[in-house]
C-alpha cells in the first residue's frame, strides 16, 4: 500500500545530502576529524557536552546545567559508580516487559519453539516422523522457526508423506488451540521486548555510562539472535552476564560470557566434546529433539492403513519396511571438539588477531573448554512435556541421565559435563595446564586476561569507542597499563581514559560518527520524545543496526568508515523526519516551543536547542536553502500487512551478511506544524548531530 501526504520540502535528495554531508565525506576513509577553524582548548560548556556525548547518549534539556552545578569530575565519578544513582524512571519504563524477568526455561515454556508445539500435536495424534515433516512443511510459522535444522535427523532428500488437506487443517487448528490454551507467545516477542528495554534504558536511564558499556560489551561479546535457540538465552545474557559486569572486572565478565548459554550456543561450544570421551555406547545427544517414532513401531490401525495406502504396501511389506528403518536409522553427525569458541575468545574477546596465538593454541583452548555445555539446549525436555501430557518425556530423561547431566536443573542453564571433557594436559601460549575438569577452562581465562596483548587490545577498543577512530599509540599504551596494573578493573581503566589529556583534545570534539543506535537514542533524548521502544525498532533496522542482528561474532563496528555512505545517511535523515513528524507508532514528540515564529527564527532556535548553537557555515547555508524549497508530496511505501502497534516478521538483511527477523511497524501520517518538523528533522540529520 502507498500513502501520500502533504509534506515539507523533499529532503531526501542526493544533492541535498552531498551538500550537507560534504564535511563527512571530505575527510577521507576514516571520516574522523571535523574541519577545525582553530585549535583552542574546549570551553567548560564544550567539555560538559563532550562528556555527555561520550559517556552517554547525549544531553537532554537541562543536563548541561546539572553537570555544571556538580562539576565534570564528580559527574564522571557518579557515572563510574551507577549503583549510587536513582534510576526509577527507566526501571518504570521497562517494568512491563515480562521477558526481562524470566529464566530461559520459563521463556522456552511461554514462547516455545514452533517445533515443540508441533511435537506436542504429533504426540497427541501418534504421528510418525514423516507425517511430522509433512505437517511442518505445510505450516509457514514452523518453517520460519525451524528452517535451519531438519527434524529428528531426517535429510531433505527423504520423501515426505503428503497429509490430506483435512489433516493439515485439523493439526493447524490443534496448534492454534495449544497457543490459546497455554497462553503461549511467539518467539519473536522475546527479542522485541529485549530490544525495547535496551532502547528505553539508553534513552531514559540516569546511568548513562552503564548503558554505553552495555552496548559496548554486547558488541564485543556479540551473539546473533537469528541462530536457532540463541534468542531464548538473550534475556539472561543481558540481565546476568553483561549488565552486572559492564563496569566490573574483565575476568569476571569473560568468565560469565564463557559460561553463558547464549555464547555457548552461538559459537557451538555446548556440543564440543573430547573424541575419546567415555560415554554409553548407545547414547545419543540429549540436546536433540525427542523422536516421535514409537520405539516398538507399533501404531494404531488407522495409521497403518494410511501408510499402506500411501505407499501401496501389504501388511507384510509395511512390517518389513518398519523393521528396516529400525535397524538402519538415519546417520547422525559425530560429535567432537569444536574450535569456534576457542578461536573467538582469543581473536575477538582477548588477545586480538595479532595477539601472538597459533593454530595449536586454538586447538588446546578448545580441548580445555570441552564439557562446557547447556542443559536441554533447545528447551524440548520440559516445554514438549508440558504441552503434550504434563509429564517428563521418559526417553529423553533417560538419555539425560546417561549423558551425566542433572535432571533437576532448569533447561537452558550452564553445566560442566565431566564425562565429555578432555582430561589430558594442555599447553596454551607456552603455559602448561593440568588443573583438571572445569578448572582447565578457568585457567585458560586467567592466562588470557593477564596477557599483555589483551590489555592492549581492550585498551585500543575503548580508546576508539570514547576518544577517536585513530587513537594514538601513546594513549593506548597508557590505558593498557591501567588495565594491567588494576588486573582488568574496568572502572580503573575507564577512569584513566577519561582523565587522559587526549580525551578533551580539541581535535576529538564532535569528531566521532554516531552509530545508528546512538543516533536513535540521542535523538529521543534531544527532542524529549516519549517512546515505548517497540515500533521504533524498525527505524533502527532501516539504519543498519538491528540489536542482536549482526551475524558475525565481531559485532557491529565503531568507526566512521563502516557507517558513512550516502544510503546510510539517507536512512538517518529519514528517521529524523519520521521522529519529529510523529510518524513512528508508539513514539511522541512535542515541538510546540518552536511554533509561532518565522522560518529563520525556528531554524535559529532549533540550532540552539539541538546543537547548542554549534553549526558550520556550510551546514547553515544548506539548511537556509532547504527552507525556501517548495512543498512536495513524496510517496511513502508502507507495509499493508501491519496494523498500528502490531508486528510482522520480515526477513531483513543486516550488515553481518545474515538475515534477522525484526518487527516492522506501519508509519503513521505526519502530524504537527510542517515547517517546524521540517526544520528540526533537517537539523537532526546534519553532520553536527551525527557526530559526538
N, C-alpha and C positions, 0 to 999 in steps of 0.2 A: 504494500500500500504506500502511496506517496501523499505527502501533506504539503500544501502551500501555505505560506504565511507572509504577511507584510513585515518586512524586516529592515533594519538599518543597512548601511552600505555594505556591499559584498566584500567581506573581509578575508575571504579565503582564497584570494587570487595569488598566483605565483609572483606577480610584480610587486604586490604589497609585501609579501614575505621576504623577497630578495632585498627590498629596500630597508625594511625594518630590522631584519636579522643579519645584515651585512657585517656588523661588528663581530658576530659569532663566526661566520664563515671565513672572514678575512684573516683570522689569527692562525690558520693552518690546521693540521690534522689534530693537534692536541686540544685546540679550542680553549686554551687555558686562560690567558690573561686578557682582561678588558683593556682597551686602549686607555692609557693614563695621561691626563693633562699635566700632572705633577706627581712628585713622589713625597708629598708632605705626609707626616705621621697622621694616623687616624685621629679624628676628634673623639671626645668622650662618647658622644652620641653614636658615632660610627662604630666604635668598639662595642657598644651595647648591642647595636644591630647585628654586628658580626657574630657576637656570642649567641644571640637569639636565633640567628640563621644557621649556625654551625652546630651548636649544642642542642638545637631544637628544630622545629619545623616552621620557624618564622614568628614574627611578632603579631600579637593581637592588639586591638585598641587598648592603650594604656600600659602595655608591657614595658616600653622604654622607660616610662616614668617610674614604674615599680622597681626596675633594676637600678635605676639611678638613685633611688632612695636608700637601698641597702648596699649598693656598691657591687661592682663586677665580680670581685674576688669572692665575696660572700655568696653571690648568686651561683657561681661555679661550684662552690663547696656544697651548697644545697642540692644542686643537680647531681653531684657525685655521691650524695647520701639521700637517695629518694625515699627511704623509709621514714624520714622525718617530715615529709611533705604530706599535706592533706589532699587526697585525690578523689574526694567524694563525687565530684561532678562526672568524671569519666567512668567511675565504677557504677554510677546510676545509669549511665548511657548503655552499659553492656549487661546490666543485671538480668535482662530477659532473654539473653542468648544462651539457651539451655546447654548447648554442646560444650561450652566453656567449663562446665562443672562436671561433665560426665566422663567416666572411665572409658577405656577402649572397649571393654566388654559391654558396657551399657550402650555405647554407640553401635556396636555390632547388632545388638538386640533391637534398638529403637530405629536405627537406619540401616537395615540389613542389606547386604549384597543381594542383588536380584537372584543370584544363583541359589542362595539359601532359601528364598521363598519358593523358587521352582522345585528345589529338592523336597520341600515340605509337601507341595502339591503332588509331586511324583510319589512320595511315600504313601500318601493318603490313597492314591489310585493304583498303587502297585505297578508303577510304570518301570519299564526297563531303561537301560542307558540310551538305546537308540530312540525310544519314544521321547525321552527327556530332551535329547538333542533336537528332535523334530519340533517339540514344543518351544524349545529355546530359539530355534531358527525362525519361528513364526511369532516371536514376541520381541518387538522392537526395543522395548525398555531393557530387557535382559541382554539383547545383543550389545547395547551400548556399554553395559557394565562388564560383560564377560568376553568381549571380542578378542582380547589378547591371549586367552588361555582356553584350551579345549577341555570340555567336561570329561572328568574321570579317565584321562589319558587317551581318549578316543582321538584319532587323527582325522584331519579334514577329508582324507580320501575315503574313510569308511562310509558306506552307503547308509543314509538316514531313512528311517521309516517315515512314511507320509501319514500324518494324522489327518483324520477327516475334519472338515470344516466344523461339524458339530462338536467333535472332541476339542478342537482348539478353542472354540467359543466357551465350552464348559470349563476348561482349565484356566483360561484367562479370567473367567468370572470368579473362579476359586481364588486366583491370585489377588484379585481386587478385594474379595471378601476377607482374605487374610490381612491385607493392609488396613481395612476398616476395623476388623475385629480387634486387632492388637494395637491400633492407633500408630501404625508404622509411618516413618518418614522416608523420604528418598535420600540416597547417599549424598547427592549434590548439596543438600541443605547443610551438611557438615562444614564444607569449605565456604559456603556462602556466609554462614554465621561467623566462622572464624575470621574470614576476611573482613567482615563488618566490624568485628571487635578490634582488629588491627587499625582500621581507618579511624574508628571512634576514639580509641585511646591516643593515637598520634595527634588527632585534631584537638581533643579536649583535656588531655592529661596535663597536670602541673609537673609531672615527672618527665619532662621533655627529653632529657639526655637518656633516661631509661628506655624510652620508646625509640630513639635514634639507634641505641645499641642493640635493641631487639631486632630492628631492621637490619643492622649491620651483621650481627651474628647469624640471623636467619639466612642471609645470603652467603655468608662464609661457610656455614654448615648446611648447604642447600639440600632440600629434599623436594621431589616433584610429586604433586598431589595426583597427577594423572596415571601413576604407575600402580595398577592393581589395587591392593588393600592399603596403600600408603595413607590415603586420606583419613582412614579411621584412626590413625595414630597421631595425626597432626594436632588436635586439641591438647593432648598430653604433651606433645613435643613443645608447643608454645608455653603451656602452663607450668610444666615440671622441669623442662630442660633449659630452654632459652631464657625465659624471664628471671628465674631465681639466680641465674649465674651470669647475667648480662654485664653486671658490674662487680662480679666476684673474683674468683681465681681461675685462671685459664685452665689449670689442670682439672679442676672440678668440672668446668664446662666441657672439656674434651672427654672426660670420663662419662659424663651424663649423655653426651651425644653418641658415644661408642656403645652405650647400653640402651639407647633409645630404640624402641621397636620401629619408629619411623625411619631411622637411619639404617638399622639392621635389614629392614625390608627393602628400602630403596636401593641399597648397594649390595643386596643379596647375601649378606654375611649370615643371615639366620639359617641358610641352607648349607653353610660351609662346614664340612666335617673332615676328620682325618681319614684318608683312604683305607687305613688299616684298623679303623675303629672296630672294637669287639661288640657287634650288635647281633641280635637274634637273626638267625639266617632267614627267617620268613618275614622279617619286619619290613613294613612299608612306611613311607614318610607319614607321620601322624599329622602333619600340616596339610596333607592332601584333603580334597573334598571327600565326604562319605560316598561310598559306592552303593548305588541303589539297586544293583543286581542281587537278587535273592541268592544267598550262599548255596542253597540246595537246588537252585534252578527250578524251584517249584513255583507255579503260578496258577492263578485261577483259570477256570475253563474258558472264560470269555477272552482272556489274554492269549491263551494257546490257540484258540480258533482264529483270532485276528492275525497272529503270526503265520499260521498255516496258510490262510487265505492270501496274505500279502506276498509270501514267498513261494506259494504253490507247493507246499510240503505236506507229506504224510506225517502221522504221529511219530513213526519210527525215524523219519528223516529229521524232524524237529528235535527229537531227543538226541540224535547223533550230532546235530549242529550245536546244541547247547553243551554237550559233553566236550566237543572240540574246543569251544570257546573257553570252557573252564580249564582245560589242560594247557591251552596256549593263549594266555591273557595278553593284552597289548603290551608291547615293550615299554618300559619306563626309563626315563633318564637316570643314569647312575649318578649318585651323589658323590661329591668330593670337595676338595679345597677350592674356594672361590677367592680370587685375588682382588676383586673390585674395591672393597673397603680398604684393604691394606695399601693399595696404590693411592687412593684419595686421601687417606689420613696423613700420608707423607707429602704428597704433591700439593694438596689444596688446603689441608687443615693445619699443618705444622711447618714442615721444612721448606716447602716451595719446590718448584720444578727443578731448580738448580741447587737444591739443599744438600747434595752430596750423597744421596742414597743410590743404590743399584738395584737391578732386577732381582738379584739374590736377596737383598734386604726385603723387597716386596714379598717374595715367597716365604721368608722367615717370619715376617709380621703376620702374614695370612695364616701360617701354622699356629702362631700364638693366639689368634682370635678364633680358632675353631671351637665350636661348642657354645659360642655366644649367640643365643637363639631367642625365639619368641614362642610363648605358649599359645597354641592354637592360632597361628599367624593370620589366618583368613576369617576367623570368627565363626567357623561352622559348628564347632563342638557343641555349644550351647544355644546359639541362635537357631540352628536347624532343629535341635531337640525341642526347644520351647515352641517353635512353630508347628512341628509335626505332631508330637504327642505328649509334650511336657516332661519327658524323661531323657536322661543322658543316652546318647547313642552307644550301645554296649560295645559294638565292634571298634569304634573309634577310641573309646575309653581303654579297651584292651591294648590297642596299638600305642596309646599314650604311655601306659604302664611299661610296656616292653621297651619303649624308647628311653626309659629313665626319666620321663617328665612327670611332674606332680599333677595330680588330677584336681587338687583342691585350690589351685592357683587360677586367678582370673585370666580369661582369654585376652590375648594382646599384650601380655606383660613379658618383661625380660626374664630369661632364665639361663644360667650356665649349666650346660649338659656335659658333665664329666665324661660320660660314656663315648662321646664323639670327639673329644678333644685330643689333639696331637700332644702326647706326653713327652716327646723327645726334647732334647736340648736344642735351643735356637741361638743364633748369633745375629744380632741386629746392630748395624752401624759399628761393628767391631766389638760389641759387648755381648758376652755370653749370658743367656737366660736359661735358668733351670729352676725357677721358682716353683713350678708345678701348678696345674689347674688354672683357675681364673687369674691367678697372680701372674701368669705369663703375659697376658694382655695388659694387665695393670703395670707391669714392669716396662712394657713397650711404651705405654703412655708416658711414664716417668722419664724414660730416655728421650723421647721426642720433645717433651715440654722443656727439658733442660738443655737441649741442643742449641748452640749459638745461631744456627740457621733459622730456628723457629722464632727466636727473639727478633731477628732482623726481618723475617717475613711478615710477622704480625705488626711490627713497628711500621713497615712500609705501607701496609694496607690501611692502618689507622691514620697515617700521615696523609695518604691520598684521600681518605674519607673526610678529614677535618681541616686540612691545610691546603693542599694543592694536588693537581693531577700529576705533577712532576716534582715531588719533594726533593730537597737537596739530600745528598748522601750524609752530610753532617747532621741534619735533623733526624734522619732515620737512625743514625748511629746513637744519638743522644736518647731517643725514645727506646731503642733496643736495650740500651744499658739500664734504663729504668725498669724495663720488663725483666731483665735478668736478675738485677740486684734485689728486686722485690719478689722473686720467684713466681713471676707470672701474675702478680696482683694487677687486675685491670684498672682499678681506680688510680693506683700509683702511676701506672703507665699513662693514663689519660691526663692526669694532673701535670705530668712532665710535658705533655704535648700542649696543653692549654696555657702553660706558663712560659713556653719557649718563645724566644724573640721572633721567630718566623711566623708564629700563629697570627700576630697582629701586624705583620708586614703589609704595607700599603698595596703591594702588588697582588696580595692574596684576597683583598677585599672585593666582594661581589665577583669573584673570579671562577668559582666552580659552577658548572651547569647542573641544575637540579635533575634528579631522576623523575620519571613520571609520578611515582608515589609521593615524592617531595613536592612536586608541582601541585598535585591534587590536595594534599593536606595543607600546604601553606596557603593555597587559595581559599580554602574553607576558613582558616584562621584569620586571614587578612580581611575578608569581607564579612566576617562574623556569621557565616552560614550555619544553619541547623540541618543536620542530615541524620538519617537512620543507618547510613553506612551500607545499605544493601544495593539498591538500584544503581547507585553511583559507581559501583564496581565495574559496570560495563564501560564507563569512560576511562577507567584505569587500564582496562584491557585494550581499548582502542589506541591508547597512547603507548602500548607495548610492554606493560609491566603487570600482568595479572599476578596477584600474590600466589606463591607456591606454584607458579606456572612455568618455571624455567626447567626444561627437561635435563639439561646437562648439570653435573654436580658442581660446576664452577659458580653457579648463582648469577644473578644479574650483575652487570658491570657497573663501575662507579666513576667512569671518566667520560669527558665530553665527546670524544671521538666515537663512542658507542651509541650516543643518543642524538647527536646533531646531524640531521639531514632534513631536507625540505618536507618530506612526508610526515616525519615525526613532529616537526614544529607545527605543521598544519593541524595535526590532531590536537596538539596542546592548545592552539588558538581556538579550535572548535570547542574544546572542553570549556575554556574560559568563558566563551559567549554562552554556551549552554547553561553554565552555572549561574551567571548573573541574570540571564533571561528566564530563569526558573523553569527550565525545560526538563530537568532531571527529577523524576518522581522520587518522593521521599526526601527532597532537599529544598530548602527555602532560604532566600536571601532578601534582606531589607535594604534598599538603596535610596530610601526617601530623603536622606541627608543631602543628596546631590540634586534633588529636583528644584524647580522654580528658578533656574539660573540659565544664563546663556551657554552656548556650546563651549566657548573658551573658558568660562568660569567653571563649568562642570569638569573640563579637562584639567585645569589647574588644581582644583580641589581633590580630584581623584588621584592625580600625581602625588600630591602631598599625603593623602591617606594611604595609598597603596605602596608608593615607592619612597616615602619620606622626603619627597621633593627632589630626589636624585634621578635625573634623566639626562641622557646625552642630547645635544642639539639635533643630531641626525634623527633620533627616535621621535623627538617632539615635533620636528618638522613633518615627519611622515604621518604622525597622528593628526596634525592640523589639516593635512591634505585629505585624509580619510573623512574628516568631519564634514567636508564640503561635497562628498560624493553623493549622488542621488540614491534614493531608496530603490531597492530591487526586491524581487520575490524569488529567491533560490528555492529549488525543490529539495526537500529533505527526505531521504529514504528512512522508513521505519519498518519495524517488524510487526506485521499484522497479526501474528500468532500470539502476541503478548497483550495482556490486559494490564492496566495500571497496577503497579505493585506486585505483579506476578513475575514468573520467570519461566524460561525455557532453557534447554541445554543445547548450546550450539558448539560444534567442534571448531575451535578457532586456532589459527597458527600463532605460535609465540616465538620469541627470539631464540629460544633454545633449540629450535628445529623440530620440536614435537608439536603435539596438539593437546589443548587443555579445555575442559568444559568450564564455561563461565556463564553466569546469569546475564540475559540480555533484556534490558528494560526499554519499553517504548518511550521515546522522548515526548514530552508534552508540548502543546503550542506555547510560544513565548508569551510572557505577560510582563507588565510594568511599562515604564517610560522607555520607549525605544532609543531615544537619544542618550539617556543615562546608561542603559545597559550596554549600548554600543561602545561608549567611551570606556567604561570600566572594564568591559571584556577585552577591548584592544590593549588596555594598559596591563591587564593580567597576562596578555600574550607577548608583551615586549621583551627584548633581550634582558633588560634590567630586572624584570621579575623572574625570568627563567634562570637567573643566576643567584647564588647565595654567597 
